């Protein structure tokens, strides 16, 4: 199989590229990435000289470029490319619409013309909005709260419209919060790890009781892969870690593992439109496609902390930029 991975120099995308090439030595990837601030060619350093991996710097909104890539013979497209940081989306909403919505539209149009047999859209549990109790399955209404989640929900709706209208064989996977190596230090786990390593304050929004469900990135990659290979066309699949933790508890755990004092916690004004809790039901993916996480939250968190401790050069140049 030869696949196009978009956003393959970013956090989840680069982890998926590594996972895919390790698990499937006879397959290959064309990796299209714009190399924005959150992506880095150094995330793919160990793939230099690997003939199975071709990197192309470019924008998914570039119709000619995407068309040229698909002309080379692509069996599937996996779209990780997106602007993803909620705080940035509040200040720079247009960028999120341009990449997450219009970029997805470009991919869908070109895939339709080329009759690509498989298109997987990487989405997020944030499209469902805040959940006070219980768990939402794939049939729940979309209720995004931020410009980021609204852009992802819009992209999801476009994807499904291409299934209904054009019968383009699409799939969507919505994962809970990912964490692990190569995550840009603006999201809570890498930000708090790197700040604590330098004995800097860790900024805690509001009362710190905002709940997220955490999924180690390698398990997310496994979920994407099984949806790519075994998912049913036109279907949406949730992927949950089933590790609900509030931000304050998470932060205390990180500081404890690093041997840092809780006095580093700095309560700050809350983020506008901050969702209290995300919670999804992923029984469909587990029961029908036999997926489940294999890395526990505690194991994944320890591995993530160790990775940032050992890769100071990687994150310090990003913090400084």
C-alpha positions, 0 to 999 in steps of 0.5 A, spaced: 500 500 500 502 507 498 498 512 502 498 520 502 499 522 509 498 529 510 500 533 516 505 527 517 511 532 520 506 534 526 505 531 532 500 525 531 502 525 524 509 524 525 508 518 530 503 515 525 508 515 519 513 512 524 508 507 526 506 505 519 513 504 516 515 500 522 509 495 522 508 495 514 515 494 511 513 493 504 508 499 504 510 506 503 508 513 504 508 520 501 508 525 507 505 532 505 506 537 510 506 545 510 512 545 516 508 550 520 510 552 527 507 545 530 511 541 525 518 539 524 522 536 519 526 533 525 520 529 527 522 525 521 530 525 522 530 517 523 527 516 516 532 520 512 534 515 506 528 511 507 526 509 500 519 508 503 518 515 505 518 521 501 517 528 504 513 533 500 513 540 503 507 544 501 500 546 503 494 541 502 490 547 499 495 547 493 490 543 488 496 542 483 501 539 488 495 535 491 493 533 484 501 531 482 502 527 488 495 523 487 498 522 479 503 518 482 499 512 484 496 513 491 492 507 494 489 511 500 489 518 503 490 520 511 489 527 513 492 529 519 493 536 517 490 541 521 491 547 525 489 544 532 490 549 538 484 552 541 487 558 544 490 560 537 484 559 534 481 564 538 486 569 536 487 567 529 480 563 527 481 565 519 487 560 519 483 554 522 478 555 517 483 556 511 487 549 513 482 545 517 476 546 512 478 549 505 484 544 506 480 538 507 475 541 501 481 541 496 483 534 498 476 531 497 475 534 491 482 531 488 481 525 491 474 524 488 477 526 481 482 521 482 477 515 485 482 514 491 479 508 494 480 510 501 480 517 505 481 517 512 479 524 516 482 525 523 478 529 527 477 530 534 472 529 540 472 536 541 466 536 535 461 534 540 462 539 545 462 539 553 458 533 556 456 534 563 454 526 564 454 520 560 458 518 554 456 520 546 457 516 541 458 517 533 450 519 532 451 525 537 449 532 534 456 536 533 456 542 538 463 545 537 465 551 542 471 554 539 473 556 532 478 550 532 472 545 534 468 548 529 473 548 524 474 540 525 466 539 525 465 543 519 470 539 515 467 532 518 460 535 515 464 536 508 467 529 508 460 526 510 457 530 504 462 527 499 460 520 501 452 522 501 453 526 494 459 523 490 460 516 494 467 518 495 469 512 500 471 516 506 471 514 514 472 519 520 476 517 526 475 522 532 480 521 538 480 523 545 486 528 547 493 525 545 499 525 548 506 523 547 513 524 544 513 530 538 508 534 541 509 541 540 510 544 547 503 549 547 498 543 549 498 542 557 502 535 558 508 537 554 507 545 556 507 543 563 513 538 563 517 543 559 516 548 564 517 544 570 523 542 567 526 549 567 522 550 574 517 555 571 510 556 573 505 552 570 499 556 568 492 552 570 486 555 567 480 557 572 479 552 577 483 546 574 477 541 574 476 541 566 476 533 565 479 530 559 480 523 556 487 521 555 490 517 549 497 515 548 499 517 541 501 510 539 494 507 541 491 513 537 495 511 531 493 503 532 486 506 531 487 510 525 490 504 522 485 499 523 480 504 521 484 505 514 484 498 513 478 495 516 473 501 517 466 501 513 466 506 508 461 512 510 462 511 517 465 515 523 469 511 529 470 514 536 477 512 539 477 513 547 483 512 552 478 511 558 482 515 562 478 521 564 483 526 569 481 533 571 487 538 569 489 539 576 490 532 578 494 531 571 498 537 573 500 534 580 501 527 577 506 530 572 510 534 578 510 528 582 513 524 577 518 530 576 520 531 583 517 538 582 513 542 588 506 544 587 507 551 588 509 551 581 502 551 579 499 558 577 492 559 577 490 564 571 484 567 568 480 561 564 480 560 557 473 563 553 468 558 552 472 552 556 469 546 555 468 542 562 468 535 560 469 531 553 467 524 554 465 519 548 463 512 547 468 508 543 464 501 543 463 501 536 471 501 534 472 496 540 467 491 538 466 491 531 474 493 529 477 489 535 481 495 537 483 497 544 489 501 547 495 497 549 499 502 553 496 505 560 495 512 562 501 512 567 505 508 563 504 513 557 505 519 561 512 516 564 514 515 557 512 522 555 516 525 561 522 521 559 522 523 552 522 530 554 527 529 559 532 526 554 530 531 548 531 538 551 534 540 544 528 538 540 523 542 545 528 548 547 528 551 540 521 550 539 520 554 546 525 559 544 522 560 537 
